[in-house]
Structures are given as structure tokens and as C-alpha cells.
């Protein structure tokens, strides 16, 4: 089981991501960002999440969760247009 599967299994025990975030006292946006692949988990974040989850989460697995998605091409293009206009 990799880190993302470990996190998803722990969330499933609570029902939804929002329920798990409430139970663990963690920000929903951060948890959802990691689950959806937009964010990774740092060492310090893994330790904080494991402590907040009272042993439900293993920090040695969480630290291996990396970002798997990039910004949508339209968003990147919009940023490039703004930079060209400003410069």
C-alpha cells in the first residue's frame, strides 16, 4: 500500500473527505488537494496529520505522496498572457 492508498483508506473509514477532515481537525482544502493529486505531503505536514489523526495515519507512508497533477493548460496560458501585457 502506498501513501495515497493509505490516506484514501483512512478517509473511507470516516465516510467522506469532509468527515475525515472534521474528525482529525485538519483543513478540508489541504486534505482534498492531496487526495485529488494537486498537492503533495511534506515531512512536517505528515507528522502533523499523523498526530491529529491519533494513529490512524502513518507519517512514513504519507511523506511519499507527491503532486500528480499540474495546472490546466488554459490557466497556464492565461498567466503567460498577463505577463506579456505587463512586460
VOGU-3710 file (C-alpha; in Angstrom, 3 decimals, decimal comma):
1> xxxxxxxxxx> 0,000/0,000/0,000  1,417/3,357/-0,994  0,858/6,638/0,831  -2,095/7,798/-1,241  -3,879/4,444/-0,829  -3,196/4,571/2,919  -4,707/8,064/3,135  -7,718/7,136/0,991  -8,400/4,029/3,123  -8,265/6,104/6,316
11> xxxxxxxxxx> -10,632/8,664/4,798  -13,008/5,895/3,661  -13,321/4,709/7,277  -14,842/8,116/8,073  -17,092/8,214/5,003  -16,074/11,344/3,110  -13,070/13,638/2,917  -15,056/16,323/4,739  -15,958/13,893/7,545  -12,323/12,812/7,918
21> xxxxxxxxxx> -11,125/16,436/7,942  -13,628/17,255/10,703  -12,716/14,170/12,732  -8,995/14,905/12,502  -9,284/18,679/12,822  -7,493/19,241/9,512  -8,291/21,798/6,791  -10,617/20,198/4,226  -8,931/22,059/1,337  -5,497/20,656/2,193
31> xxxxxxxxxx> -6,777/17,109/2,565  -8,826/17,311/-0,646  -5,874/18,784/-2,547  -3,687/15,840/-1,589  -6,351/13,236/-2,368  -7,047/14,750/-5,793  -3,347/14,982/-6,662  -2,990/18,773/-6,707  -0,719/18,782/-3,641  1,891/16,549/-2,050
41> xxxxxxxxxx> 2,655/15,987/1,630  5,776/17,409/3,294  7,553/15,754/6,221  6,260/18,291/8,699  2,727/18,058/7,304  2,825/14,232/7,506  3,875/14,413/11,169  1,131/16,944/11,990  -1,545/14,932/10,183  -0,497/11,692/11,893
51> xxxxxxxxxx> -0,613/13,362/15,312  -4,017/14,896/14,561  -5,403/11,545/13,381  -4,406/9,785/16,638  -2,517/6,955/14,957  -4,863/6,410/12,001  -2,273/7,817/9,596  1,311/6,623/9,209  3,687/9,549/8,546  6,266/7,233/6,954
61> xxxxxxxxxx> 3,711/6,477/4,212  2,275/9,984/3,905  5,659/11,566/3,074  5,725/9,603/-0,195  2,590/11,308/-1,519  3,606/13,659/-4,310  1,711/16,066/-6,515  0,456/14,236/-9,608  -1,428/16,989/-11,450  -0,337/20,268/-12,997
71> xxxxxxxxxx> -2,288/23,429/-13,648  -4,708/23,209/-16,563  -3,233/24,463/-19,865  -5,799/27,284/-20,022  -4,632/28,567/-16,651  -1,005/28,458/-17,721  -1,860/30,285/-20,956  -3,731/32,998/-19,073  -0,728/33,580/-16,813  1,540/33,887/-19,859
81> xxxxxxx> -0,792/36,461/-21,443  -0,838/38,551/-18,256  2,964/38,532/-18,093  3,243/39,616/-21,733  0,852/42,505/-21,228  2,634/43,688/-18,087  6,094/43,495/-19,688
//
